[in-house]
Amino acid sequence: MSELLAPAGNIEALDAAIGEGADAVYLGLKSFNARLRSSNFAWNQFEAAVSSLHRQNKKIYVTVNTVSEERDLERLYRFLSYLNKIGPDGLIVQDFGVIRMCQEFFPNLELHGSTQMNVESAAGVNLLSKAGLKRVVVARELGLEEIKYIKSHTNAELEIFVHGALCVSESGLCLFSSYLGGKSANRGMCTQACRRFYTVDSQTQGEVQGYYFSPCDLQLIEQIPDLMQLGVESFKIEGRMKSAEYVGSVVAAYRYLMDNWEKDKKGALATAKRLLSTDFARAKTSYWYNFKTNEEGVKKAGSLILNPKQAGGTGIYLGKIDKFESPSDEALERAKETAPKDANPEDYRIVMAHLSGGNYDPDVGDSIRLHRQDDTGRASHKVRTVETDEKGNRFIDVPTGFKRGDSVYLLQTKAMSKRYPRVLPPDLGKYRQQPGAEVLPILDLTPVEKNELSFFPEGLYIQVSTFKDLFQAISKNPVRMIVEFNSESREDFLVKKTSLPLSKKQIIISLDPYLPSSKEEQMSNDLQALIDEGFKTFVVNNIAHISILRGKGANLIAGPYLYTFNRWAVSWFENQNLGAFITPLENSWDNLKATWEENVRSRVLVTAFAYPALFRMRFSLPDDYDFLYFADKEEKIFKVNSTVDGSIVMPEEPFSIVDKVEILNSNGFKRILLDFSRTRLTKQELKMVTNAMIKRVPIPESSRFNWKDGFYSLEKMEIYKAMNEKQEEEKQARRYGKGERSGRPSRQIQNQKDSKKRRK
């Protein structure tokens, strides 16, 4: 019997999931999970949940599905040690460093490969299985036949998403949010750039606005019987940021169908669909599940999941906040009375908000969702109190932290709500374990042996997408040319066998990071043909590539999509016989130096110029997406390229640190990459970039990405905030000195302030 796995973003959702019959739940704690913006669980709540669920013969999985930088590793080690003591049923992981650390210190922890690991083939699943992972959450962009193939070619358990929000980008490959401000999806900080409102430059309509990259939600209720017959072990519902009512209604629908379809398939499906009718989310799609071939899916999938008129939010639109007022004492008391007994003090802090622009007035008990106008945050909330002022304006309570102009949506009405038995005991006093102060043992990466990296010399590397661009780029005499392997270059490599003006050992072939099951066999054949033609060095961007190329005598370079942000991840790939690495584009200078000590920096190729792929979509865009350029509300320009291989969104401004190359070289990073892939290379651009590198000057209108500031960090922001507050206090103390006892500024200071106001 397949497992029904439900999200538990908070205690109420946990109660709903178990109350409606979920076999297992997955949840995150306060760190190292890909939904840091959900409530998540405190230490004592989590420990109590594990104990309570195990008594009910239910399972609980913990999300540890983010990548870690070097500075995170001690805290990560202590976190894993804590989990090892508490004993959840599995950890859902993305970072290969977590796998390596668990192999070394916590072998009893069961590991499941997250969908963020970008696994969509039997070769990828089997590699993780051999590494000790029991289960793999395969990518969401797969069809029924592809899952069937994987299931028949592996002994590992498979977990698939069956309901909930989709990412427009291929699983684990989105860089958009990170590019906009360091809030990386790979770090649990995604600001959902796909849900934003964009202005496009249409060839037929001029400037048009819409939600061009906000996908519909996945719903596979009709496919459940087929998937159960395939033997898929776990059906996963997305929604750790959704309300308890949402979780309860979706779990109830899938539970009913799973239990009753064999007795009455048609009737059970009709009942399940009725139970889902209260899901106030986006329009639904079965995405890739009805396509027989990869080519059919690439051509048609886009029109099934994209609708520019579909708002980015979920639920029924209630309007925008247009004014606030302070809550009355009675409202505060009602909010406190209706909050859970074990609620945090923050849950009592409310403000009263008036909404305008909607067609429904939310009432006490309704569940709403608030979206910040600048896309920096969202929150689900159950309305606890309603007040009306003297003018008849109706105010509802909302959490603090939202502003005028923020949007509000209805998720569930009170009539749809249920009361569920509590999973957690009323007294959490005996649950006191927390991460300790263990010290992470030192890990040294493997020193480079003589002649080990003869295929990876010092110097300039240039990457392109086509042979035409290759002929353009060789004028700069790079030590190696890297060529993307795509439909166009494959024609030159294997069909036309186009003659090259340099030896094959000077050519490195970069493989696409997305390798779906339907293309696995062809990729295996193509790689063998390339090796037979004399090409020996490959950039691997998917773990399936490692599996396919193993034992073929090829030189493998770990590409930027394998996310080696820490030395434990590097060590895992070393154990897979990879000795050379291209750093991820999201990386920072500080983390690069921390990960790679001086004696191993000859293993590293650093990208100094690129147009990052912000969204990578498995499908071609719909026919009516007749635009190349689009802009966000800050008027930043992006471009989209749609081909038979899928679609890619890139920034108009490139990432560039070419003016830092001398500093890189002096610090031991002597292999530099200029990546012109996914663009048409011109003589002018090539000259401009290489001249800027030689002259050590920045390229105008370019981005540093995260190179200087690194990833956005809540902890770092709290430190900055505390420092600023302290500096302000010290500044005030200096200004007012011994001051007037009233705390008011002296008359002289006040006169100066008044004088400044007049001058303004």
C-alpha positions in Angstrom: 0.0 0.0 0.0 1.4 3.4 -0.9 2.0 5.9 1.8 0.1 9.2 1.9 2.6 11.9 3.0 1.2 15.3 4.2 2.9 18.6 5.0 2.9 19.9 8.5 4.0 23.6 8.4 2.6 24.1 11.9 0.9 22.3 14.7 -2.6 22.8 13.4 -1.7 21.4 10.0 -0.1 18.4 11.8 -3.4 17.7 13.6 -5.3 18.0 10.3 -3.0 15.7 8.4 -3.2 13.0 11.0 -6.8 13.5 11.7 -7.7 13.0 8.0 -5.6 9.8 7.8 -2.2 10.7 6.5 0.3 7.8 7.0 3.2 10.2 7.5 4.0 13.9 7.7 7.1 15.9 6.7 8.0 19.1 8.5 10.9 21.5 9.1 12.6 22.9 12.1 13.9 26.4 12.4 16.8 25.9 10.1 18.2 23.9 7.2 14.9 23.5 5.4 13.5 24.8 2.1 10.5 26.5 3.7 12.1 28.9 6.2 9.1 31.2 5.7 6.6 28.7 7.2 6.1 28.5 11.0 8.1 25.3 11.5 8.5 23.5 14.8 10.3 24.4 18.0 12.6 21.7 19.5 10.2 20.5 22.2 7.3 20.5 19.7 9.3 18.3 17.3 10.4 15.9 20.0 6.9 15.5 21.2 5.6 15.0 17.6 8.1 12.2 17.0 7.0 10.5 20.3 3.3 10.9 19.7 3.3 9.8 16.0 5.4 6.7 16.7 2.8 5.7 19.3 0.2 5.9 16.6 2.4 3.9 14.1 2.7 7.0 11.9 5.9 8.3 10.4 7.6 11.7 10.5 10.2 13.0 8.1 12.4 16.1 8.7 13.4 18.4 5.8 17.1 19.2 5.8 16.8 20.1 2.1 19.0 23.2 1.7 22.6 23.7 0.7 25.1 24.7 3.4 28.1 27.0 3.2 31.3 26.4 5.2 30.1 28.7 8.0 27.0 26.6 8.5 28.8 23.2 9.0 29.4 23.2 12.8 25.7 24.1 13.3 24.7 21.5 10.7 26.7 18.8 12.5 25.1 19.6 15.8 21.6 19.6 14.2 22.2 16.2 12.7 23.5 14.9 16.0 20.3 16.2 17.6 18.1 14.5 15.0 20.1 11.3 15.5 19.1 11.3 19.2 15.4 12.1 18.6 15.0 9.5 15.9 12.6 10.7 13.1 11.9 8.1 10.4 13.9 9.9 7.7 15.7 13.1 6.6 14.8 14.7 3.3 18.2 16.1 2.1 19.6 18.1 -0.8 23.2 18.8 0.1 25.7 16.1 -0.7 27.6 17.4 2.3 24.8 16.2 4.5 25.0 12.7 2.9 28.7 12.6 3.5 28.4 13.8 7.1 25.7 11.2 7.8 27.8 8.5 6.2 30.7 9.4 8.5 29.0 10.1 11.8 25.3 9.2 11.7 24.8 6.0 9.7 21.6 5.2 11.4 19.8 8.2 10.1 17.6 7.2 7.1 18.1 9.5 4.1 15.7 10.5 1.4 16.9 12.5 -1.7 14.9 15.7 -2.0 13.3 16.8 -5.2 15.8 19.7 -5.0 18.5 17.2 -5.9 17.2 17.2 -9.4 16.8 13.5 -9.9 14.6 12.4 -12.8 16.2 9.2 -14.1 16.9 5.6 -13.1 20.6 6.3 -13.3 20.3 9.1 -10.8 18.1 7.2 -8.4 20.5 4.2 -8.5 23.5 6.3 -7.8 21.8 7.7 -4.6 20.6 4.2 -3.7 24.2 2.9 -3.8 25.3 5.8 -1.7 22.9 4.6 1.0 19.7 6.6 0.4 16.6 4.6 0.9 14.2 6.8 -1.0 14.3 9.5 -3.7 11.7 12.3 -4.3 11.9 12.4 -8.1 11.5 15.7 -10.0 8.0 17.0 -10.5 8.4 17.4 -14.3 8.0 13.7 -15.1 5.2 11.7 -16.8 3.6 8.4 -15.9 5.7 6.4 -18.4 8.9 8.0 -17.1 8.1 7.1 -13.5 7.1 3.6 -14.7 10.6 3.2 -16.3 12.4 4.5 -13.2 10.4 2.2 -10.9 11.2 -0.9 -13.1 14.9 -0.1 -13.1 15.6 0.6 -9.4 15.2 -1.0 -6.0 15.0 2.3 -4.2 11.7 3.7 -2.9 10.1 6.5 -5.0 8.3 9.4 -3.6 6.3 11.7 -6.0 4.4 14.9 -5.5 0.7 14.5 -6.4 -0.9 17.8 -5.3 0.1 21.4 -4.7 2.1 24.2 -6.1 4.6 23.7 -8.9 7.8 25.5 -9.6 8.1 26.8 -13.1 11.8 25.9 -13.2 13.1 22.4 -13.3 13.5 21.0 -9.8 16.4 22.4 -7.8 17.7 24.5 -10.7 16.1 27.9 -10.1 18.5 30.8 -9.5 16.0 33.7 -9.9 15.3 34.6 -6.3 19.0 34.3 -5.4 19.9 36.6 -8.3 17.5 39.2 -7.1 18.9 39.5 -3.6 20.7 36.5 -2.3 17.4 34.8 -1.1 18.2 31.5 -2.6 15.6 28.7 -3.2 18.5 26.3 -2.4 18.7 28.0 1.0 15.0 27.9 1.8 14.5 31.7 1.1 12.7 31.6 -2.2 10.7 34.9 -2.9 8.8 33.2 -5.7 9.9 35.3 -8.6 7.8 33.0 -10.9 4.6 34.4 -9.2 5.4 38.1 -10.0 3.7 40.5 -12.3 5.8 41.2 -15.4 5.6 43.5 -18.4 6.5 41.9 -21.7 7.4 43.3 -25.1 5.0 41.4 -27.3 5.6 41.4 -31.0 1.9 41.7 -31.8 0.5 43.6 -28.8 3.3 45.9 -27.7 3.7 46.2 -23.9 1.4 43.7 -22.1 1.3 42.8 -18.4 0.6 39.5 -16.7 1.7 36.6 -14.5 3.7 35.0 -17.3 5.6 32.4 -15.3 3.2 31.6 -12.5 2.3 27.9 -13.0 -1.0 26.2 -12.2 -1.1 23.8 -9.3 -0.5 20.1 -9.7 -3.4 17.7 -9.1 -3.0 14.0 -9.8 -6.1 12.7 -8.2 -7.1 10.9 -11.4 -3.7 9.3 -11.8 -3.5 7.8 -8.3 -4.8 4.3 -9.2 -2.3 4.0 -12.0 0.5 5.2 -9.7 -0.5 2.8 -7.0 -0.4 -0.1 -9.5 3.1 0.9 -10.5 4.1 0.4 -6.9 5.2 4.0 -6.1 5.9 4.0 -2.4 4.9 7.5 -1.3 2.4 10.2 -2.5 3.4 13.6 -1.3 1.2 16.6 -0.9 2.9 20.0 -1.2 1.9 22.8 1.2 4.0 23.5 4.3 3.0 27.1 4.0 -0.7 26.3 3.6 -3.5 26.4 6.2 -4.6 23.5 8.3 -7.9 23.5 6.5 -6.2 23.1 3.2 -4.1 20.3 4.4 -7.1 18.5 5.9 -9.3 18.7 2.8 -6.6 17.5 0.4 -5.5 14.7 2.7 -9.1 13.6 3.1 -9.6 13.5 -0.7 -6.5 11.4 -1.5 -7.1 9.2 1.6 -10.6 8.3 0.4 -9.5 7.5 -3.2 -6.5 5.4 -2.1 -8.8 3.4 0.2 -11.7 2.9 -2.1 -10.7 3.0 -5.8 -10.4 -0.8 -6.1 -14.0 -1.3 -4.9 -15.6 1.5 -7.0 -13.1 3.5 -9.1 -15.6 5.9 -10.7 -17.5 6.6 -7.5 -14.4 7.0 -5.4 -12.9 9.4 -7.8 -16.1 11.5 -7.9 -16.2 11.7 -4.1 -12.5 12.6 -3.9 -13.0 15.4 -6.4 -15.9 16.8 -4.4 -13.7 16.8 -1.3 -11.1 18.8 -3.3 -13.7 21.4 -4.4 -13.0 23.5 -1.4 -9.3 23.9 -2.3 -9.2 27.6 -3.0 -5.8 27.4 -4.8 -4.8 28.0 -8.4 -6.2 26.3 -11.4 -5.1 22.7 -11.7 -2.9 20.8 -14.1 -1.7 17.2 -14.5 1.4 18.7 -16.0 3.5 16.0 -17.8 1.3 12.9 -17.0 -0.6 12.7 -20.3 2.3 12.8 -22.7 3.7 9.8 -24.4 7.0 11.3 -25.5 9.4 13.9 -24.4 8.9 15.9 -27.6 5.2 16.0 -27.1 5.6 17.3 -23.6 8.1 19.9 -24.5 5.7 21.2 -27.2 2.5 21.1 -25.2 3.2 21.3 -21.4 3.7 25.1 -21.3 0.1 25.8 -22.4 -1.2 23.5 -19.7 0.5 25.1 -16.8 1.0 28.8 -17.7 -1.8 31.4 -17.8 -0.7 35.1 -17.8 -4.1 36.1 -16.4 -3.7 33.8 -13.4 -2.7 35.8 -10.3 0.4 34.6 -8.4 -1.5 34.2 -5.1 -3.7 31.3 -4.0 -7.3 31.5 -2.8 -10.1 34.0 -3.4 -8.9 37.6 -3.7 -10.2 39.6 -0.7 -8.5 42.9 -1.6 -5.6 44.9 -0.3 -4.9 46.4 3.1 -5.7 50.1 2.9 -5.5 51.1 6.5 -4.8 49.9 10.0 -6.0 50.6 13.5 -4.7 49.4 16.9 -6.7 46.5 18.4 -9.0 47.2 21.3 -8.4 45.4 24.6 -11.3 43.1 23.8 -9.8 42.2 20.5 -6.5 41.4 22.1 -8.2 39.2 24.6 -10.1 37.3 22.0 -6.9 36.8 20.0 -5.2 35.4 23.0 -8.2 33.1 23.9 -8.3 31.6 20.4 -4.6 31.1 20.1 -3.3 27.6 20.7 -2.2 26.9 24.3 1.4 26.4 23.3 1.5 29.4 20.9 4.4 31.7 20.9 3.9 35.2 22.4 4.2 36.6 18.8 0.9 34.9 18.0 -0.9 37.3 20.4 0.5 40.3 18.6 -2.1 41.6 16.1 -3.1 44.7 14.3 -6.5 45.4 12.8 -6.6 45.9 9.1 -9.3 47.2 6.7 -9.4 45.6 3.2 -10.6 47.1 0.0 -11.1 45.8 -3.6 -12.6 42.4 -2.8 -16.1 40.9 -2.9 -16.2 39.0 0.4 -15.8 40.1 4.0 -13.8 37.5 6.0 -15.3 36.5 9.3 -14.0 35.0 12.5 -12.7 31.5 11.9 -11.9 32.1 8.2 -8.4 31.3 7.0 -6.6 33.9 5.0 -3.3 34.4 3.4 -1.4 37.6 3.3 1.1 38.5 0.6 3.6 41.3 1.0 3.5 43.7 -2.0 7.3 43.5 -2.4 7.2 39.6 -2.4 9.4 39.4 0.7 7.0 37.3 2.6 3.6 35.5 3.0 1.7 34.2 5.9 -1.4 32.1 6.5 -3.6 33.3 9.4 -7.0 32.4 10.9 -9.1 35.4 11.6 -9.8 35.6 15.4 -11.7 38.9 15.8 -13.6 41.5 13.7 -14.3 45.1 14.7 -16.3 47.9 13.1 -15.5 51.6 13.6 -17.9 54.5 13.9 -18.0 54.9 10.1 -18.9 51.3 9.4 -15.5 50.3 8.3 -14.8 46.6 9.0 -11.4 45.6 10.4 -10.0 42.1 10.8 -7.0 41.0 12.9 -3.8 40.3 10.9 -0.3 39.4 12.0 2.2 42.2 12.5 4.7 42.9 9.8 2.3 43.6 6.9 1.7 47.0 5.3 -0.8 49.0 3.3 -1.0 47.7 -0.2 -0.3 44.1 0.8 -2.8 41.6 -0.8 -5.1 39.2 1.2 -6.7 36.0 -0.1 -9.3 33.6 1.4 -8.1 30.1 1.8 -11.0 28.5 3.7 -14.2 29.6 5.4 -15.1 28.8 8.9 -17.8 26.5 7.7 -15.2 24.3 6.1 -13.1 24.1 9.3 -12.9 21.0 11.5 -11.6 20.4 15.0 -9.0 17.6 15.1 -7.6 15.7 18.1 -4.3 17.2 19.1 -1.2 15.2 18.2 1.0 16.9 20.7 0.4 16.3 24.5 -0.8 19.3 26.5 2.4 19.3 28.6 5.7 19.6 26.7 7.8 20.0 29.8 9.5 16.6 29.6 10.7 17.3 26.0 13.9 19.3 26.6 16.5 18.0 24.1 18.2 20.6 21.9 21.3 20.6 19.7 24.4 20.5 21.8 27.9 22.0 21.5 29.6 19.2 19.6 32.7 20.1 17.6 32.8 19.0 14.0 35.9 17.0 13.2 38.2 18.6 10.6 38.0 17.4 7.1 40.8 17.9 4.7 40.2 17.6 1.0 42.5 15.3 -1.1 45.7 17.0 -2.2 46.3 17.0 -6.0 48.5 14.2 -7.2 51.1 14.6 -9.9 49.5 14.4 -13.4 46.1 13.8 -11.9 44.6 16.9 -13.5 46.5 16.9 -16.8 43.1 17.4 -18.5 42.5 20.5 -16.4 45.4 23.0 -17.0 45.8 26.5 -15.6 44.5 29.4 -17.8 41.5 30.7 -19.5 38.4 28.6 -20.3 35.6 29.8 -22.6 32.2 28.1 -22.8 29.7 28.4 -25.7 26.6 26.7 -26.9 27.3 26.2 -30.6 30.2 25.4 -33.0 29.7 28.8 -34.7 30.5 30.5 -31.3 33.4 28.1 -30.8 35.0 29.3 -34.0 34.5 32.9 -32.8 36.0 32.2 -29.3 39.2 30.4 -30.2 40.7 33.7 -31.3 41.4 34.4 -27.6 43.5 31.2 -27.4 41.8 29.6 -24.3 43.5 26.6 -22.8 40.2 24.7 -23.2 36.9 25.3 -25.0 33.8 24.1 -23.2 30.8 23.4 -25.5 27.3 22.8 -24.3 25.8 19.5 -25.5 22.4 20.4 -26.9 20.3 19.6 -30.0 22.2 22.0 -32.2 25.7 21.1 -31.1 24.8 17.3 -31.1 24.2 17.7 -34.8 27.8 19.0 -35.3 29.4 16.5 -32.8 27.7 13.3 -33.9 25.8 13.7 -37.2 27.9 16.1 -39.3 31.0 15.4 -37.4 32.2 18.9 -38.1 35.9 19.4 -38.3 37.4 21.4 -35.4 40.4 23.8 -35.6 41.8 22.4 -32.3 42.5 19.0 -30.9 39.7 17.0 -29.2 41.6 17.0 -25.9 41.1 20.8 -25.9 37.3 20.4 -26.1 35.3 19.8 -22.9 31.6 18.9 -23.3 29.2 20.3 -20.8 26.1 18.3 -20.2 22.6 19.7 -19.5 21.6 19.6 -15.8 18.2 18.1 -16.5 18.1 14.5 -17.7 14.6 13.0 -17.7 14.0 9.3 -17.8 12.7 9.5 -21.4 16.1 10.8 -22.6 18.3 8.6 -20.5 18.9 5.9 -23.0 19.7 8.4 -25.8 22.1 10.3 -23.5 23.9 7.0 -22.7 24.3 6.2 -26.3 25.4 9.7 -27.2 28.0 9.8 -24.5 29.5 6.5 -25.7 29.5 7.8 -29.3 31.4 11.0 -28.1 33.9 8.9 -26.3 34.4 6.7 -29.4 35.0 9.9 -31.4 37.8 10.8 -29.0 36.2 13.3 -26.6 37.2 12.4 -23.1 36.4 15.3 -20.8 32.9 16.2 -19.6 31.3 18.7 -17.3 28.6 16.7 -15.4 25.7 18.7 -14.0 23.4 15.8 -12.9 24.4 12.8 -10.8 23.0 10.6 -13.6 25.9 11.7 -15.8 28.3 10.3 -13.2 26.5 7.0 -13.2 26.3 6.8 -17.0 30.0 7.7 -17.6 31.4 5.5 -14.8 33.9 3.0 -16.1 34.2 4.6 -19.6 37.6 6.2 -19.1 36.3 9.7 -19.2 37.5 12.7 -17.2 34.7 14.3 -15.2 34.4 17.8 -13.9 31.6 18.5 -11.4 29.6 21.4 -12.9 28.0 24.4 -11.2 24.6 22.6 -10.8 26.1 20.0 -8.4 26.2 22.7 -5.8 29.6 22.2 -4.0 29.1 25.0 -1.4 31.1 23.2 1.3 34.0 20.8 1.6 31.9 17.9 2.8 29.9 18.1 -0.5 33.2 18.2 -2.4 34.4 15.2 -0.4 31.3 13.2 -1.4 32.1 13.9 -5.1 35.7 13.0 -4.5 34.5 9.6 -3.4 32.7 9.4 -6.8 36.1 9.9 -8.4 35.6 13.5 -9.4 38.6 15.6 -9.0 37.9 18.9 -10.7 35.1 21.4 -9.9 33.3 24.4 -11.4 32.0 26.5 -8.5 28.2 27.3 -8.3 27.2 30.7 -9.7 25.5 31.6 -6.4 28.8 31.3 -4.5 30.5 34.1 -2.7 34.2 35.0 -2.5 34.4 34.4 1.2 32.8 31.0 1.0 34.9 30.0 -2.0 38.1 30.7 0.0 36.7 28.9 3.1 35.7 25.8 1.2 39.0 25.5 -0.8 42.2 25.8 1.1 45.2 26.9 -0.8 46.6 23.4 -1.4 43.5 22.2 -3.3 42.6 25.3 -5.3 44.1 23.8 -8.4 40.9 21.6 -8.5 38.7 24.7 -9.1 37.5 26.5 -12.2 35.9 29.8 -11.2 33.3 31.5 -13.4 34.2 35.1 -14.0 31.5 35.9 -16.6 28.1 34.4 -17.4 24.5 34.9 -18.2 23.0 32.8 -15.4 20.0 30.6 -16.3 17.5 31.9 -13.8 14.6 29.7 -14.8 15.2 26.4 -16.7 11.9 25.1 -18.0 11.4 21.7 -19.5 8.9 22.9 -22.0 8.8 25.4 -24.9 6.8 28.5 -24.2 3.2 28.6 -25.6 2.8 30.1 -29.1 1.2 33.3 -27.8 4.3 34.1 -25.7 5.7 36.1 -28.6 8.3 38.1 -26.7 12.0 37.9 -26.0 12.3 40.6 -23.3 10.3 41.3 -20.2 10.6 43.5 -17.1 9.7 43.4 -13.4 8.1 46.3 -11.5 11.7 47.6 -10.7 12.2 47.8 -14.4 14.9 45.1 -14.4 15.1 43.6 -17.9 15.2 39.8 -18.5 15.1 37.7 -21.7 13.7 34.3 -22.4 15.0 31.8 -25.0 12.6 29.0 -26.1 13.9 26.0 -28.0 13.2 22.4 -28.7 15.3 21.6 -25.6 13.1 23.8 -23.4 13.1 27.4 -22.3 15.5 29.5 -20.3 15.1 32.9 -18.6 18.3 35.0 -18.2 19.1 38.5 -17.0 19.9 41.2 -19.6 22.8 42.2 -17.4 25.5 39.5 -17.1 27.2 38.3 -14.0 30.8 39.5 -14.0 33.8 39.5 -11.8 36.4 39.8 -14.6 38.0 42.7 -12.9 38.8 40.4 -10.0 40.7 37.8 -12.0 44.1 39.0 -10.8 43.0 38.7 -7.2 41.7 35.2 -7.9 45.0 34.2 -9.5 47.1 35.6 -6.6 44.9 33.5 -4.2 45.6 30.3 -6.1 42.5 30.2 -8.3 44.3 30.1 -11.7 41.5 28.5 -13.8 39.1 31.1 -15.0 35.9 30.6 -17.0 34.1 33.0 -19.4 30.7 31.5 -20.0 28.9 32.7 -23.2 26.6 29.8 -23.4 22.9 30.4 -24.1 23.8 33.6 -26.1 25.1 34.3 -29.6 28.7 35.4 -29.2 29.8 38.5 -31.0 33.3 39.8 -31.7 32.4 43.0 -29.9 31.2 41.3 -26.7 34.1 38.9 -26.7 36.6 41.8 -27.1 34.8 43.9 -24.4 34.9 41.1 -21.8 38.5 40.0 -22.4 39.7 43.6 -22.4 38.0 44.3 -19.1 39.6 41.2 -17.7 43.1 42.3 -18.9 42.6 45.9 -17.8 41.1 44.8 -14.5 38.0 47.1 -14.8 34.4 46.3 -14.1 32.0 45.7 -17.0 29.3 48.4 -17.0 25.8 47.3 -16.3 26.8 43.9 -14.9 25.9 42.1 -11.7 28.1 40.7 -8.9 25.3 38.2 -8.1 26.2 36.9 -4.5 30.0 37.3 -5.0 30.4 40.1 -2.5 27.6 39.8 0.0 26.9 36.1 -0.1 23.5 34.5 0.6 20.9 36.5 2.4 21.0 35.4 6.0 18.3 35.9 8.6 20.9 35.5 11.3 23.2 38.1 9.6 20.3 40.5 9.3 19.5 40.1 13.0 23.1 40.8 13.9 23.1 43.9 11.6 19.8 45.0 13.2 21.2 44.6 16.7 24.4 46.5 15.8 22.4 49.3 14.3 20.2 49.6 17.3 23.2 49.6 19.6 24.9 52.3 17.5 21.7 54.4 17.6 21.5 54.0 21.3 25.1 55.1 21.7 24.5 57.9 19.3 21.5 59.1 21.3 23.5 58.9 24.5 26.3 60.9 23.1 23.9 63.6 21.7 21.9 64.1 24.8 24.8 63.4 27.2 23.7 64.0 30.7 20.7 65.8 29.1 17.6 67.1 30.6 15.8 64.9 33.0 12.7 65.1 30.8 14.6 63.2 28.0 14.0 66.0 25.6 16.9 67.3 23.5 18.6 70.5 24.7 17.3 73.8 23.3 20.5 74.2 21.3 20.1 70.8 19.6 16.4 71.5 19.0 17.3 74.9 17.4 19.8 73.1 15.1 17.1 70.6 14.0 14.6 73.4 13.4 17.2 75.3 11.3 17.9 72.2 9.2 14.2 71.8 8.5 13.9 75.4 7.4 16.9 75.0 5.0 15.3 72.0 3.4 
